[in-house]
């Protein structure tokens, strides 16, 4: 087993990291002083994931916009995962499928007023988007205006989680002007405390304070964002003072930065090895079982994460407090192929992405573990934006990803539906299993906290029984900022928030 990659003394920037920091420092060097006359300093933030869909709210860019406090939905999520008011001041459930939401008085960043027509327009656009947002993969919604300040929403099936669902960033509410060209453009058309003023491709973005925000106004006059996939470069930007907040500090850099700059907290993120059940070597359940038996989670935690992660417990890790007690053992797993049988198979392609700096090293360790079992493994490692379409199309035999299991609705049922059902919109493993579909559907319609947890645990056991995904470990998040000078950064296990109206320097 490879030894842990340790860095215990400050090292000079690598050439690649230095090159990445030049535009970052140039973009941010004057920002702090520029905002001083405006009642505060501008925030300088470096983020790991560049826009992949031109800041469309219907993909992962919506999470970036949410983490930068640009967009809002009808509801938001509390720390316990429960829905709380946002653009909707209140709501009530009229029947199993019908809900009424009452809007608060608010304005869009372009000066137009929030009204029921705007809500209907935005939710209808999300429902009709292609591809459809993951949060709508297991249900459909129909919104209609009801009076001056209420909206009626009807779901295709009974949906006890609709208020949590509507907090998803992909269901953000935008003004009419956002849809002028047939797309959904959040720049200047959202409702959050910061307005997206400019985006320079995959390089940077500029945010300005929204002075007409309905809630408490932003402390900072603006935010200057740089997108840097290289984790070492992000850490060095924080170390040298080029930025105030660095998203997703690499584990390898955490010890170098020290406790004052590193903030570690539990997450609902599971790193998993998705196996292509639709074609190739892993269409055979015995080969998937052999891959599962090859994985040593404890070795991954020690070798790659230096102990800053938790060993695999299932699809749902310790960031979900109820999961361990509700979990049931998988049943019906196939008998694993032996090493001689595995050795006769063709080469498999194992892919992962560079945006999370630990994943390429995880892939190397997993490759060694699979090779020891008899597999012949070829790696493909690229930026996430270059891999996603091929992964969803089933072009890789195995794919390593870090997945937040509560990201869509703060409830794992949406994750189970999107990732593991026949019609799931994020089904990288290409799984289509009648038992999984039936139990996920049952969980989706279950109300009551304890009953819903039990139903989700049963569906989790079904998925694990297929070996469509082999859990590798459960991440802990590491965000970077100097807590002696930066306040109000959100450490959110669900990854919806980072910069908020309260975030400020000084």
C-alpha positions in Angstrom: 0.0 0.0 0.0 1.5 3.4 -0.9 2.6 5.6 1.9 0.8 8.8 2.8 1.7 12.0 1.0 3.0 14.2 3.8 4.0 17.8 3.5 5.2 19.1 6.9 7.3 22.2 5.8 6.5 25.1 3.7 7.4 24.5 0.0 7.9 26.9 -2.8 5.0 27.2 -5.3 5.2 24.8 -8.1 5.4 26.3 -11.6 1.8 25.4 -12.3 0.6 26.8 -9.1 2.5 30.0 -9.6 1.1 30.4 -13.0 -2.4 30.0 -11.8 -1.9 32.5 -9.0 -0.7 35.3 -11.3 -4.2 36.1 -12.8 -5.7 35.4 -9.3 -3.5 37.9 -7.6 -3.9 40.4 -10.4 -7.7 40.2 -10.3 -7.8 40.6 -6.5 -4.9 42.8 -5.6 -6.8 46.0 -5.5 -10.1 44.7 -4.3 -9.8 45.2 -0.6 -9.0 48.9 -0.7 -11.5 49.5 -3.5 -14.4 48.7 -1.2 -13.2 50.7 1.8 -15.0 53.9 0.8 -18.2 51.8 0.4 -18.3 50.9 4.1 -16.3 47.7 4.1 -13.8 45.6 2.2 -14.6 43.6 -0.8 -14.2 39.8 -0.3 -11.7 37.9 -2.4 -12.7 34.3 -2.9 -11.1 31.4 -4.8 -13.4 28.6 -5.8 -12.6 25.1 -7.0 -15.1 24.6 -9.7 -15.3 26.9 -12.8 -18.7 27.4 -14.4 -19.6 24.4 -16.5 -22.9 25.6 -18.0 -22.3 29.4 -18.3 -23.9 29.9 -14.8 -27.1 28.1 -15.8 -29.2 27.3 -12.7 -30.1 23.9 -14.1 -26.8 22.2 -13.4 -24.0 22.3 -10.8 -23.4 26.0 -11.5 -26.6 26.6 -9.5 -24.7 25.4 -6.4 -21.9 27.9 -7.1 -24.5 30.7 -7.3 -26.1 29.6 -4.1 -22.7 29.4 -2.3 -22.0 33.0 -3.4 -25.4 34.2 -2.1 -26.6 35.3 -5.6 -29.8 33.2 -6.0 -32.7 32.2 -3.8 -35.7 29.9 -4.0 -39.1 29.9 -2.3 -37.6 28.1 0.7 -34.2 27.6 2.3 -32.8 24.9 4.5 -32.0 25.2 8.2 -29.0 23.5 9.8 -31.3 20.5 10.6 -32.3 20.1 6.9 -35.8 21.4 7.6 -37.4 23.9 5.2 -37.6 27.5 6.3 -39.0 30.7 4.7 -37.1 32.4 1.9 -39.0 34.1 -0.9 -42.1 32.3 0.4 -43.1 33.7 3.8 -45.3 30.7 4.6 -46.9 27.6 3.0 -49.5 25.0 3.7 -50.3 21.5 2.4 -53.8 21.4 1.0 -53.7 17.7 0.0 -51.2 14.9 -0.7 -50.2 16.6 -4.0 -51.3 20.3 -3.6 -49.6 23.1 -1.7 -50.1 26.8 -1.4 -47.1 29.2 -0.9 -47.5 32.8 0.2 -44.8 35.2 -1.1 -43.0 37.8 0.8 -42.6 41.4 -0.5 -39.3 41.4 -2.4 -37.7 42.7 -5.6 -35.4 41.3 -8.1 -31.9 42.7 -8.7 -33.2 44.4 -11.9 -35.8 46.4 -9.9 -38.9 44.4 -10.9 -41.1 43.0 -8.2 -41.4 39.4 -7.0 -44.9 38.2 -7.9 -46.7 34.9 -8.5 -46.2 35.2 -12.2 -42.4 35.2 -11.7 -42.5 32.1 -9.6 -44.7 30.3 -12.1 -42.4 31.3 -14.9 -39.2 30.1 -13.1 -40.6 26.8 -11.9 -42.1 26.0 -15.3 -38.8 26.8 -17.0 -37.0 24.4 -14.6 -39.6 21.7 -15.2 -39.1 22.0 -19.0 -35.3 22.4 -18.9 -33.2 19.8 -20.8 -31.6 18.2 -19.1 -34.0 18.5 -16.2 -32.5 19.5 -12.9 -31.7 16.5 -10.7 -34.0 17.6 -8.0 -36.9 17.1 -10.3 -35.8 13.6 -11.4 -38.3 11.8 -9.2 -41.3 14.1 -9.5 -42.9 16.8 -11.7 -44.3 20.1 -10.5 -47.0 22.4 -11.9 -47.2 25.9 -10.6 -50.1 28.4 -11.1 -50.7 31.9 -9.8 -53.4 32.3 -7.2 -54.3 35.9 -6.4 -51.8 38.7 -5.7 -49.3 36.9 -3.5 -49.9 33.2 -3.6 -48.8 30.3 -5.8 -50.4 26.9 -6.0 -48.0 24.0 -6.7 -49.2 20.5 -7.6 -46.8 17.6 -7.7 -47.2 14.5 -10.0 -47.1 12.2 -7.0 -47.6 12.8 -3.3 -44.4 14.6 -2.2 -44.0 15.3 1.5 -40.6 16.9 0.8 -41.8 19.6 -1.5 -40.8 22.5 0.8 -37.2 21.1 1.0 -37.2 20.4 -2.7 -38.0 24.0 -3.5 -34.9 25.1 -1.6 -32.7 23.5 -4.2 -30.6 26.0 -6.1 -31.8 24.8 -9.5 -35.3 26.0 -8.5 -34.2 29.5 -8.0 -36.7 32.3 -8.8 -35.6 34.8 -11.5 -37.2 37.8 -13.1 -38.8 37.9 -16.5 -35.7 39.4 -18.1 -33.7 36.4 -17.2 -35.5 34.4 -19.9 -35.3 37.0 -22.7 -33.1 34.8 -24.9 -34.7 31.5 -24.1 -32.2 30.6 -21.4 -32.1 31.3 -17.7 -29.6 34.1 -17.0 -29.2 34.9 -13.3 -26.9 37.8 -13.9 -28.7 40.8 -12.4 -32.0 38.9 -12.4 -32.0 37.0 -9.0 -33.0 38.1 -5.5 -29.9 37.3 -3.3 -27.8 39.7 -1.2 -25.2 39.8 -4.0 -25.7 40.5 -7.7 -23.7 38.6 -10.3 -22.3 41.6 -12.3 -19.8 39.9 -14.6 -18.5 36.5 -15.5 -15.2 36.0 -17.4 -15.6 32.5 -18.7 -14.1 29.9 -16.4 -11.6 32.4 -14.9 -13.4 34.8 -12.6 -16.7 36.5 -11.6 -17.6 39.8 -10.0 -20.4 40.3 -7.5 -21.8 43.5 -6.2 -23.9 44.1 -3.1 -27.7 44.1 -3.8 -28.8 47.3 -2.1 -32.5 46.4 -2.5 -32.3 43.0 -0.8 -35.4 42.2 1.1 -33.4 40.9 4.1 -30.4 42.2 6.1 -28.0 43.7 3.5 -24.6 42.3 2.8 -21.8 43.4 5.0 -19.3 43.4 2.1 -19.7 45.8 -0.8 -18.9 43.0 -3.3 -17.1 39.8 -3.9 -14.3 39.1 -6.4 -14.2 35.4 -7.3 -11.5 33.5 -9.1 -11.9 29.9 -10.2 -8.8 27.8 -9.7 -9.0 24.0 -10.1 -5.5 23.5 -8.7 -5.9 22.9 -4.9 -2.3 23.7 -4.1 -2.8 27.1 -5.8 -5.9 27.8 -3.8 -4.1 27.0 -0.5 -1.1 29.1 -1.5 -3.4 32.0 -2.4 -4.8 31.8 1.2 -1.4 31.4 2.7 0.1 34.5 0.9 -3.0 36.7 1.6 -4.1 36.9 -2.1 -7.6 35.8 -1.1 -9.8 36.0 2.0 -11.6 32.7 1.5 -10.4 29.5 -0.2 -12.9 26.8 -1.0 -12.1 23.2 -0.5 -8.5 23.3 0.9 -6.7 20.1 -0.1 -6.0 17.6 2.7 -2.3 17.7 1.7 -2.2 21.4 2.5 -4.3 21.5 5.7 -1.4 20.8 8.1 0.8 23.4 6.4 -1.8 26.1 6.7 -2.5 25.5 10.4 -5.6 25.6 12.6 -6.1 29.4 12.2 -6.6 29.1 8.4 -8.2 25.6 8.2 -11.7 24.8 9.3 -12.7 21.1 9.2 -16.2 19.9 9.7 -18.3 16.7 9.0 -20.1 16.4 5.7 -22.8 14.3 4.0 -20.4 13.6 1.2 -19.5 10.1 0.2 -16.7 9.2 -2.2 -17.7 6.3 -4.2 -16.6 4.0 -7.1 -19.4 3.9 -9.6 -19.3 0.7 -11.6 -20.9 0.6 -15.1 -23.6 -2.1 -14.7 -24.9 -1.5 -18.3 -21.9 -2.6 -20.4 -18.3 -3.9 -20.2 -16.6 -5.9 -17.5 -18.8 -4.6 -14.6 -22.1 -5.6 -16.3 -21.3 -8.9 -14.6 -22.3 -8.8 -10.9 -19.5 -11.2 -10.0 -17.0 -8.7 -11.3 -18.6 -5.9 -9.4 -18.4 -8.0 -6.2 -14.7 -8.6 -6.9 -14.1 -4.9 -7.2 -15.9 -4.3 -3.9 -13.8 -6.9 -2.2 -10.6 -5.3 -3.6 -11.3 -1.9 -1.9 -9.6 -1.2 1.4 -11.3 2.0 2.7 -9.1 2.3 5.8 -6.0 2.3 3.6 -7.5 5.1 1.5 -8.3 7.3 4.6 -4.8 6.8 5.9 -2.8 7.1 2.7 -4.7 9.9 0.9 -6.6 11.8 3.6 -4.1 11.7 6.4 -6.9 10.6 8.8 -9.1 13.6 7.8 -12.0 11.4 6.6 -14.1 8.5 7.8 -14.0 4.9 6.5 -16.9 3.8 4.4 -20.0 2.8 6.2 -22.5 2.7 3.3 -23.9 5.3 0.9 -24.9 7.5 3.8 -22.0 8.4 6.1 -21.6 10.0 9.6 -22.6 13.4 8.2 -26.2 12.0 8.4 -26.7 11.4 12.1 -29.6 8.9 11.8 -28.1 6.7 9.0 -26.0 4.3 11.2 -29.0 3.3 13.4 -31.4 2.9 10.5 -29.0 1.0 8.2 -29.7 -2.6 7.3 -27.3 -5.1 5.8 -27.3 -5.6 2.0 -28.9 -8.8 0.8 -28.5 -10.9 -2.4 -25.0 -9.8 -3.3 -23.4 -11.9 -6.0 -20.5 -14.2 -5.2 -17.2 -12.4 -6.2 -15.2 -13.7 -9.1 -11.8 -15.0 -8.1 -8.5 -13.6 -9.2 -8.0 -16.0 -12.0 -11.4 -15.2 -13.5 -10.8 -11.4 -13.1 -7.4 -11.7 -14.8 -9.2 -13.0 -18.0 -11.2 -9.8 -18.4 -10.4 -6.9 -20.7 -8.8 -3.7 -19.6 -11.1 -1.4 -17.6 -11.1 2.4 -17.7 -11.2 4.2 -14.4 -12.0 7.9 -14.5 -12.0 10.7 -12.0 -11.5 14.5 -12.0 -8.9 17.0 -10.8 -11.2 19.6 -9.3 -11.0 17.8 -5.9 -7.3 17.3 -5.5 -7.5 14.2 -3.5 -9.4 12.2 -6.1 -6.6 11.6 -8.6 -4.5 10.2 -5.7 -7.6 8.1 -4.6 -7.7 6.8 -8.2 -4.1 5.8 -8.0 -4.6 3.8 -4.8 -7.9 2.3 -6.1 -6.0 1.3 -9.3 -3.4 -0.5 -7.2 -6.1 -2.3 -5.1 -8.0 -3.4 -8.3 -4.8 -4.5 -9.9 -3.9 -6.6 -6.9 -7.3 -8.4 -7.4 -6.4 -9.2 -11.1 -7.9 -6.3 -13.0 -6.0 -4.4 -15.7 -6.8 -0.7 -15.2 -6.3 2.4 -17.3 -6.8 5.8 -15.7 -8.5 8.9 -17.2 -8.1 12.0 -15.1 -9.4 15.4 -16.3 -11.3 18.5 -15.3 -14.9 17.6 -14.2 -16.4 19.6 -17.0 -14.6 17.4 -19.5 -15.8 14.2 -18.0 -19.4 14.6 -16.9 -21.1 14.0 -20.2 -19.1 10.8 -21.0 -19.6 9.5 -17.4 -23.4 10.0 -17.7 -23.3 8.3 -21.1 -21.7 5.2 -19.6 -18.4 5.6 -21.5 -16.2 4.6 -18.5 -16.1 1.2 -16.7 -15.6 2.9 -13.3 -15.9 6.4 -12.1 -14.7 7.9 -8.8 -16.8 10.9 -7.6 -17.4 12.8 -4.4 -21.2 13.0 -4.0 -23.1 15.0 -1.4 -26.0 12.7 -0.6 -28.1 15.5 0.8 -27.4 18.1 -1.8 -30.7 18.0 -3.7 -33.4 18.0 -0.9 -31.5 17.6 2.3 -33.0 14.1 2.2 -31.2 11.1 0.7 -34.2 9.8 -1.3 -33.6 12.3 -4.1 -30.0 11.2 -4.3 -31.0 7.6 -4.4 -33.6 8.4 -7.2 -31.3 10.5 -9.4 -28.2 8.2 -9.1 -29.6 4.7 -9.0 -33.1 4.4 -10.6 -33.8 3.4 -14.2 -34.9 7.0 -15.1 -32.4 8.7 -12.8 -30.8 11.8 -14.3 -27.4 11.3 -12.7 -27.2 7.5 -13.0 -23.5 7.1 -13.8 -23.6 3.4 -12.8 -26.3 2.9 -15.5 -28.2 0.8 -12.8 -31.7 -0.3 -13.7 -33.1 -2.7 -11.0 -36.8 -3.2 -10.3 -36.3 -3.8 -6.6 -34.2 -0.6 -6.2 -36.8 1.4 -8.2 -39.7 0.0 -6.1 -38.0 0.8 -2.7 -36.9 4.2 -3.8 -40.4 5.0 -4.9 -41.8 3.7 -1.6 -39.3 5.9 0.3 -40.3 9.0 -1.8 -43.9 8.7 -0.8 -43.3 8.0 2.9 -44.2 10.7 5.4 -43.1 10.8 9.0 -39.4 11.2 10.0 -38.7 7.7 11.4 -40.6 5.9 8.7 -38.9 7.8 6.0 -35.5 7.1 7.4 -36.3 3.4 7.5 -37.5 3.4 3.9 -34.4 5.3 2.8 -32.2 2.8 4.6 -34.0 -0.1 2.9 -33.4 1.5 -0.5 -29.7 2.1 0.4 -29.4 -1.7 1.2 -30.9 -2.5 -2.2 -28.3 -0.3 -4.0 -25.4 -1.7 -2.0 -26.7 -5.2 -2.8 -26.2 -4.6 -6.5 -22.6 -3.3 -6.0 -23.4 -0.5 -8.5 -21.4 1.8 -6.3 -18.7 0.8 -3.9 -18.4 3.3 -1.1 -14.7 4.4 -0.6 -14.9 6.8 2.3 -16.8 9.8 3.8 -15.2 13.2 3.4 -14.8 15.9 6.0 -14.9 19.4 4.5 -12.0 21.7 4.8 -12.6 25.4 4.0 -9.9 28.0 4.3 -10.0 31.5 5.8 -8.2 33.5 8.5 -10.6 33.4 11.5 -8.8 36.4 13.1 -9.9 38.7 10.3 -12.7 37.0 8.3 -16.1 36.4 9.9 -19.5 35.0 8.7 -18.2 32.2 6.5 -20.9 29.4 6.4 -19.6 25.9 7.2 -22.5 24.0 5.7 -22.5 20.2 5.6 -25.0 20.4 2.8 -22.8 22.7 0.7 -25.5 25.1 -0.2 -23.9 28.2 1.4 -20.4 29.6 1.9 -20.4 33.4 1.4 -23.5 35.0 3.0 -24.8 38.5 3.7 -22.9 38.2 7.0 -19.5 37.4 5.5 -17.0 40.2 6.0 -13.4 41.1 6.4 -12.4 42.9 9.6 
